[in-house]
Amino acid sequence: MVDAAEARLKRIRMRSWRRGTKEMDLILGPFSDARLTELSDRELDIYEALLAENDQDLYKWLSGKAPTPGEHAEIMGKIRAHHHI
């Protein structure tokens, strides 16, 4: 039987790999596979909120074409560091 924490991580991984754009699949998918288990519950909440954002905005924030909103800055830093962006 899968516990609630495992089910949550599985759901987040799926949402990370099945984005609207292939670019974001390739950025968020590997990050989620490698780093989700290292995140605190608070960070997972923030990451889930990030996943609700539009892919075009996410890409602009990651590429530096637009400033990252404060509520997402910490998790975006972790994603950038994972990919050496």
DRENFI-241590 format. One record per atom (N, C-alpha, C): residue number from 1; x, y, z. Coordinates in Angstrom, 3 decimals, decimal comma, padded with zeros to 6 digits, always signed. Example, Ala and Ser with C-alpha at 12.3 -4.5 7.8 and 13.67 -1.06 7.14 Angstrom:
DRENFI-241590
pos / xx / yy / zz
1 / +013,190 / -005,690 / +007,800
1 / +012,300 / -004,500 / +007,800
1 / +013,200 / -003,300 / +007,800
2 / +012,850 / -002,250 / +007,080
2 / +013,670 / -001,060 / +007,140
2 / +012,900 / +000,030 / +007,870
This chain:
DRENFI-241590
pos / xx / yy / zz
1 / +000,838 / -001,175 / +000,000
1 / +000,000 / +000,000 / +000,000
1 / +000,889 / +001,246 / +000,000
2 / +000,531 / +002,213 / -000,822
2 / +001,288 / +003,456 / -000,949
2 / +000,810 / +004,440 / +000,110
3 / +001,765 / +005,016 / +000,859
3 / +001,349 / +005,986 / +001,872
3 / +001,148 / +007,362 / +001,226
4 / +000,602 / +008,283 / +001,985
4 / +000,246 / +009,611 / +001,463
4 / +001,462 / +010,372 / +000,948
5 / +002,588 / +010,276 / +001,645
5 / +003,798 / +010,991 / +001,217
5 / +004,310 / +010,448 / -000,120
6 / +004,326 / +009,131 / -000,263
6 / +004,762 / +008,526 / -001,527
6 / +003,822 / +008,901 / -002,660
7 / +002,527 / +008,882 / -002,406
7 / +001,541 / +009,242 / -003,426
7 / +001,722 / +010,696 / -003,853
8 / +002,010 / +011,562 / -002,877
8 / +002,223 / +012,979 / -003,206
8 / +003,449 / +013,132 / -004,108
9 / +004,551 / +012,490 / -003,759
9 / +005,758 / +012,597 / -004,580
9 / +005,530 / +012,049 / -005,984
10 / +004,814 / +010,959 / -006,082
10 / +004,515 / +010,377 / -007,396
10 / +003,685 / +011,353 / -008,236
11 / +002,688 / +011,969 / -007,618
11 / +001,835 / +012,935 / -008,320
11 / +002,657 / +014,155 / -008,770
12 / +003,533 / +014,640 / -007,900
12 / +004,365 / +015,794 / -008,243
12 / +005,314 / +015,446 / -009,383
13 / +005,915 / +014,267 / -009,332
13 / +006,811 / +013,844 / -010,426
13 / +006,062 / +013,797 / -011,756
14 / +004,866 / +013,241 / -011,733
14 / +004,082 / +013,158 / -012,960
14 / +003,777 / +014,562 / -013,501
15 / +003,392 / +015,470 / -012,616
15 / +003,103 / +016,847 / -013,033
15 / +004,355 / +017,546 / -013,544
16 / +005,516 / +017,178 / -013,021
16 / +006,773 / +017,777 / -013,459
16 / +007,155 / +017,308 / -014,861
17 / +006,876 / +016,048 / -015,170
17 / +007,229 / +015,482 / -016,471
17 / +006,178 / +015,736 / -017,543
18 / +004,968 / +016,046 / -017,154
18 / +003,890 / +016,227 / -018,137
18 / +003,406 / +017,672 / -018,130
19 / +004,277 / +018,545 / -018,577
19 / +003,999 / +019,971 / -018,635
19 / +003,365 / +020,305 / -019,988
20 / +003,199 / +021,569 / -020,253
20 / +002,641 / +021,987 / -021,544
20 / +003,689 / +022,103 / -022,625
21 / +004,951 / +022,247 / -022,217
21 / +006,028 / +022,374 / -023,201
21 / +007,125 / +021,359 / -022,912
22 / +007,768 / +020,898 / -023,949
22 / +008,845 / +019,918 / -023,808
22 / +010,018 / +020,499 / -023,021
23 / +010,293 / +021,804 / -023,231
23 / +011,393 / +022,441 / -022,509
23 / +011,206 / +022,323 / -020,999
24 / +009,989 / +022,592 / -020,540
24 / +009,741 / +022,527 / -019,105
24 / +009,715 / +021,078 / -018,611
25 / +009,279 / +020,148 / -019,460
25 / +009,381 / +018,723 / -019,103
25 / +010,838 / +018,371 / -018,793
26 / +011,733 / +018,840 / -019,671
26 / +013,143 / +018,487 / -019,560
26 / +013,872 / +019,228 / -018,443
27 / +013,275 / +020,294 / -017,947
27 / +013,853 / +021,026 / -016,818
27 / +013,284 / +020,502 / -015,500
28 / +011,963 / +020,449 / -015,403
28 / +011,331 / +020,073 / -014,143
28 / +011,339 / +018,566 / -013,887
29 / +011,238 / +017,762 / -014,935
29 / +011,231 / +016,311 / -014,759
29 / +012,487 / +015,787 / -014,082
30 / +013,666 / +016,067 / -014,641
30 / +014,890 / +015,587 / -014,002
30 / +015,099 / +016,173 / -012,598
31 / +014,729 / +017,448 / -012,409
31 / +014,828 / +018,041 / -011,074
31 / +013,977 / +017,249 / -010,092
32 / +012,744 / +016,951 / -010,479
32 / +011,857 / +016,234 / -009,564
32 / +012,374 / +014,826 / -009,278
33 / +012,897 / +014,152 / -010,281
33 / +013,437 / +012,805 / -010,072
33 / +014,612 / +012,818 / -009,088
34 / +015,455 / +013,823 / -009,194
34 / +016,677 / +013,856 / -008,399
34 / +016,522 / +014,519 / -007,037
35 / +015,603 / +015,483 / -006,914
35 / +015,628 / +016,336 / -005,718
35 / +014,378 / +016,330 / -004,839
36 / +013,268 / +015,802 / -005,296
36 / +012,038 / +015,902 / -004,500
36 / +012,180 / +015,344 / -003,096
37 / +012,858 / +014,241 / -002,952
37 / +012,967 / +013,625 / -001,624
37 / +013,819 / +014,459 / -000,669
38 / +014,583 / +015,414 / -001,192
38 / +015,401 / +016,292 / -000,360
38 / +014,621 / +017,508 / +000,143
39 / +013,459 / +017,777 / -000,455
39 / +012,694 / +018,967 / -000,105
39 / +011,858 / +018,749 / +001,148
40 / +011,757 / +019,784 / +001,943
40 / +010,893 / +019,745 / +003,132
40 / +009,429 / +019,815 / +002,689
41 / +008,529 / +019,575 / +003,602
41 / +007,101 / +019,690 / +003,281
41 / +006,768 / +021,099 / +002,811
42 / +007,351 / +022,103 / +003,450
42 / +007,114 / +023,498 / +003,049
42 / +007,614 / +023,730 / +001,622
43 / +008,798 / +023,217 / +001,306
43 / +009,345 / +023,373 / -000,037
43 / +008,509 / +022,612 / -001,059
44 / +007,989 / +021,461 / -000,685
44 / +007,105 / +020,721 / -001,596
44 / +005,835 / +021,518 / -001,867
45 / +005,301 / +022,181 / -000,848
45 / +004,126 / +023,041 / -001,048
45 / +004,439 / +024,147 / -002,048
46 / +005,603 / +024,760 / -001,898
46 / +006,017 / +025,840 / -002,801
46 / +006,227 / +025,298 / -004,209
47 / +006,847 / +024,123 / -004,316
47 / +007,068 / +023,520 / -005,636
47 / +005,735 / +023,190 / -006,305
48 / +004,795 / +022,664 / -005,544
48 / +003,474 / +022,385 / -006,113
48 / +002,805 / +023,665 / -006,597
49 / +002,952 / +024,753 / -005,866
49 / +002,401 / +026,044 / -006,306
49 / +003,084 / +026,488 / -007,597
50 / +004,384 / +026,244 / -007,699
50 / +005,122 / +026,575 / -008,917
50 / +004,578 / +025,788 / -010,105
51 / +004,247 / +024,522 / -009,875
51 / +003,724 / +023,688 / -010,958
51 / +002,376 / +024,183 / -011,485
52 / +001,689 / +024,983 / -010,706
52 / +000,404 / +025,541 / -011,146
52 / +000,601 / +026,739 / -012,073
53 / +001,827 / +027,226 / -012,162
53 / +002,113 / +028,388 / -013,009
53 / +002,202 / +027,970 / -014,480
54 / +002,051 / +028,941 / -015,319
54 / +002,084 / +028,775 / -016,762
54 / +003,532 / +028,507 / -017,224
55 / +003,709 / +027,573 / -018,138
55 / +005,040 / +027,186 / -018,607
55 / +005,810 / +028,348 / -019,230
56 / +005,133 / +029,213 / -019,946
56 / +005,810 / +030,347 / -020,575
56 / +006,418 / +031,262 / -019,501
57 / +005,698 / +031,475 / -018,406
57 / +006,235 / +032,277 / -017,311
57 / +007,403 / +031,569 / -016,639
58 / +007,242 / +030,278 / -016,392
58 / +008,324 / +029,515 / -015,765
58 / +009,606 / +029,603 / -016,585
59 / +009,479 / +029,468 / -017,875
59 / +010,661 / +029,508 / -018,730
59 / +011,313 / +030,889 / -018,686
60 / +010,509 / +031,942 / -018,710
60 / +011,049 / +033,310 / -018,616
60 / +011,785 / +033,504 / -017,297
61 / +011,230 / +032,986 / -016,210
61 / +011,881 / +033,130 / -014,902
61 / +013,196 / +032,374 / -014,866
62 / +013,196 / +031,159 / -015,390
62 / +014,421 / +030,350 / -015,381
62 / +015,505 / +030,933 / -016,276
63 / +015,093 / +031,487 / -017,400
63 / +016,069 / +032,018 / -018,356
63 / +016,528 / +033,424 / -017,995
64 / +015,878 / +034,045 / -017,016
64 / +016,251 / +035,394 / -016,618
64 / +015,629 / +036,484 / -017,466
65 / +014,710 / +036,126 / -018,344
65 / +014,041 / +037,117 / -019,192
65 / +012,978 / +037,899 / -018,427
66 / +012,600 / +037,393 / -017,266
66 / +011,649 / +038,073 / -016,385
66 / +012,046 / +037,745 / -014,950
67 / +011,807 / +038,684 / -014,033
67 / +012,153 / +038,396 / -012,635
67 / +011,244 / +037,324 / -012,046
68 / +011,821 / +036,471 / -011,218
68 / +011,054 / +035,426 / -010,545
68 / +010,283 / +036,047 / -009,387
69 / +008,985 / +035,798 / -009,289
69 / +008,225 / +036,303 / -008,138
69 / +008,822 / +035,777 / -006,834
70 / +008,771 / +036,601 / -005,800
70 / +009,382 / +036,279 / -004,517
70 / +008,989 / +034,938 / -003,943
71 / +007,715 / +034,556 / -004,086
71 / +007,263 / +033,297 / -003,498
71 / +007,883 / +032,072 / -004,170
72 / +008,420 / +032,251 / -005,380
72 / +009,024 / +031,128 / -006,105
72 / +010,547 / +031,212 / -006,178
73 / +011,122 / +032,279 / -005,652
73 / +012,561 / +032,519 / -005,807
73 / +013,417 / +031,389 / -005,239
74 / +013,092 / +030,915 / -004,056
74 / +013,914 / +029,882 / -003,414
74 / +013,911 / +028,581 / -004,216
75 / +012,746 / +028,118 / -004,615
75 / +012,669 / +026,848 / -005,349
75 / +013,256 / +026,998 / -006,748
76 / +013,085 / +028,168 / -007,365
76 / +013,681 / +028,387 / -008,688
76 / +015,208 / +028,373 / -008,576
77 / +015,737 / +028,875 / -007,470
77 / +017,179 / +028,807 / -007,247
77 / +017,662 / +027,368 / -007,174
78 / +016,891 / +026,521 / -006,520
78 / +017,255 / +025,100 / -006,425
78 / +017,194 / +024,427 / -007,800
79 / +016,206 / +024,799 / -008,603
79 / +016,088 / +024,229 / -009,952
79 / +017,255 / +024,696 / -010,807
80 / +017,571 / +025,994 / -010,743
80 / +018,715 / +026,526 / -011,501
80 / +020,014 / +025,822 / -011,077
81 / +020,211 / +025,683 / -009,775
81 / +021,445 / +025,046 / -009,284
81 / +021,527 / +023,597 / -009,764
82 / +020,411 / +022,892 / -009,758
82 / +020,405 / +021,499 / -010,218
82 / +020,853 / +021,403 / -011,670
83 / +020,429 / +022,356 / -012,485
83 / +020,750 / +022,337 / -013,917
83 / +021,943 / +023,222 / -014,268
84 / +022,556 / +023,817 / -013,257
84 / +023,715 / +024,706 / -013,480
84 / +023,354 / +025,854 / -014,432
85 / +022,171 / +026,423 / -014,224
85 / +021,704 / +027,537 / -015,066
85 / +022,181 / +028,837 / -014,452
